[in-house]
Amino acid sequence: MPTRRHFLAGSAATIGLAPLSAAPEARATTAVPAPAPATAGTATPNLVVILADDLGYGDLGAYGQQLITTPRIDRLAAEGLRFTDAYSTAAVCAPSRCSLLTGLHTGHSAVRANPNGVAGALKAGDTTFAEVLRARGYRTAVIGKWGFGPEDGDQPSHPNSRGFEEFYGYIDHGHAHEYYPQYLWRNGTKETVAANANGAKGAYAPQLIEQRALDFIGEHAAEPFLLFLTPTVPHAPSDIPDVGAYASRTWSQQNKGHAAQITSFDTLVGKVTDRLRALGIAEDTFVLITSDNGPHEEGGVNPDLFNAGGPLRGYKRNLYEGGVRVPLIAWSPGRIGAGTSDRPTPLTDVLPTLAELGGAPAPTDIDGLSAAPLLAGSPDTARHNHLYWFRDERGVTSRANTEDGGRATWLAEAVRKDEWKAVRFAPVRDRALPDAQWQVELYDLASDLGEQRDVAAANPSVVAGLVALMRSSWADTYARRPFGVRAQVQGPVVPGQAFTVTATLANGSAKPWTRALLALSAPAGWQVQAATATGRDPLPAGAALTTTWRVTPPATAAAGTQWPLTVDGTAQTPTGPVRYSAPERVSTVPPAPASDAYLSDLDWVSATNGWGPVERDRSNGRKPAGDGTPISFGGVTYGKGLGVHAPSEVVYHLGGAADRFTALVGIDDFSTNQGATGATKASVRGDGKVLFTSGRLTGAGGPVRVDLDVRGVKLLHLVVEDANANTALDHTSWALARVTVR
């Protein structure tokens, strides 16, 4: 079964930590206890992060803007801490937002480029700042643009699976470009926006997002909350109901709309702080305001009209300062004093900063450093040895391409160390290209903030050192240390038969925990018996507690039904109690096949897919009833099959009844006809054992034949993985997938 890891918690004030058990024990309950509200007026602060979309360094009055009015944010900048050297971690939004959420720069993060067909997704080992704070009892929400796929309400990269108990807005990166959408997501449900039906413009999404954010603050004013507010302004297009004060300007309509979007963002920020003041919780709240990258030039917008980058060179998509240096304002009346900071502060610092402010342990394997001491006025806040950026961008805009000297689609990376900034470009799309073949530029930001004078030739030793930092900052695969709770179900889940659940509570933080406990909750009537110890005291930093249970559903449990299981891991940390939770849904399996059958005619146990639903064709021997079309390889059509998109995994229950499994697997004509870059790898697993691996599959290479002995196999897994770090054209099919029964 595919597994997912979630972090949910009760209130920090009410998490109960039971005495450590010396003997194995388990519990079975009908439901996991709901989080209880915390006591108002505690020292635990509320946390609000407001992220604009494509807001440039010079787009706010506090950073020099002259044409667009932003009075509310300017006031917050005057009252709070204004950062002059804050940085997004990428020059486009998806990798930037991934780094913001996980604390990893783009040499380590799960999403390192904007989507090229298929949206990027957070990985199972990633930990978001919401997961960290939820464990300490925070009520958590992301409202607005999420930006990671797939666009489905039940998948591991969904906000509800990544620590946000409430989500309202856009899942998909591309969908977020619609200001009058036909639908928005509320948690796992797609809600139709009736006022926008049939192309009408009756409901402006930023206003819907604004109202939901204000409601969330009001609903949770009496308990610690984390709000990640991500409106889509001022991203293109420049749609807005009213251009307001800019109507009389002689600018183009696109520029008027763009300016009005920035002012509307300012108004939104003002409404949030007004709501905090009205509820009497402004002094108990930290607010961070920033942007995901530099200013855009799309949809007819002219960033030069507004001097959107201020004194900086470049735009969105450039790794020069204008593409990655962003506004950052921290405000909390009575907690943050007025001032300015020139500390180079990447948005990877948000996770550890929020964790320290909220008294939550954070992973030690992140790239961010906490800026919480700086917010409190301390001069001793840790500083980064260097900052790193990577770019793999295929989109081109004219100004950005000009700044890059026509190299906008080249791979690029950059490093800042102290006041030195190096940017380099690879003439072919291969990051492993020898250093000598890259084109390297060097700038001294202390004397040349606008990056106008390349001094690489005069400073070869500095260039060599910065290039070495670029190399050391990159990992093809960044292995994460375990943190929090993970659960794994070893099935199949057959009514009346025992199966195994194994869970791990990992202390991936820097300090030891005490009274660590694991407990499993199952539906009423299910038997749960721990096979190993459920407690450990202490749990050192870097160590883990692992517990295994034998779980038996009643013989009367309905087949083909999903059931909830939840593993809770609790511990006492130096800053207070935590509770991590891993909810799983297990399915009692459908009956095993009683005769020879195509898999597309059987019910699966589970199916996960990188994009869209698994396509199942049922046209052979039946009336067309599936949601797919016949499979085609090299112009040869097969009437039965499963269409998937890497990464995918489809699981079937054979129950030991089948004899052989046969199929053809490969990248089908559907994908090949769109482009030749698709590459995948397929495997077949039986009860966790690898029975077959295809090697690299491409459209040009054709399908691979599968013929396997599956005698005794209870669960059959069909797995397709990406083979070239580009999932755009990886639609893969299992044609004539069939089992024979003895």
Buried (B, 14 or more C-beta within 10 A) or exposed (E): BBBBBBBBBBBBBBBEBEEBBEEBBBEBBEEBBEBEBBEEEEEBBBBBBBBBBBBBBBBBBBBEBEBBBBEBBBBBBEBBBBBBBBBBBBBBBBBBBBBBBBBBBBBBBBBBBBBBBBBBBBBBBBBBBBBBBBBBBBBBBBBBBBBBBBBBBEBBBBBBBBBBBBBBBBBBBEBBBBBBBBBBBBBBEEEEBEEBEEEEEEBBBBBBBBEBBBBBBEEBBBBBBBBBBBBBBBBBBBBBBEBBEBEEEEBBEBBBBBBBBBBBBBBBBBBBBEBBEEBEBBEBBBBBBBBBBBBBBBBBBBBEBBBBBBBBBBBBBBBBBBBBBBBBBBBBBEBBEEEEBEBBBBBBBBBBBBBBBBBBBBBBBBBBBBBBBBBBEEEEBEEBEBBBBBBBBEBEBEBBBEBBEEBBBBBBBBBBBEEBBBBBBBEEEEBEEEEEEBBBBBBBBEEBBBBEEEBBEEBEEBBEBBBEBBEEBBEEEBEBBBBBBBBBBBBBBBBEEEBEBBBBBBBBBEEBBBBBBBBBBBBEEBBBBBEEBBBBBBBEBBBBBBBBBBBBBEEEBEBEBEBBBBBBBBBBBEBBBBBBBBBBBBBBBBEBBEEEBBBBBBEBBBBBBBBBBBBBBBBBEEEEEBEBBBBBBEEEEBBBBBBBBBBBBBBBBBBEBBEBBBBBBBBBBBBBEBEEBBBBBBBBBBBEEEBBEBEEBBBEEBBBEBEBEBEEBBBBBBBBBBBBEBBBBBBBBBBBBBBBBE
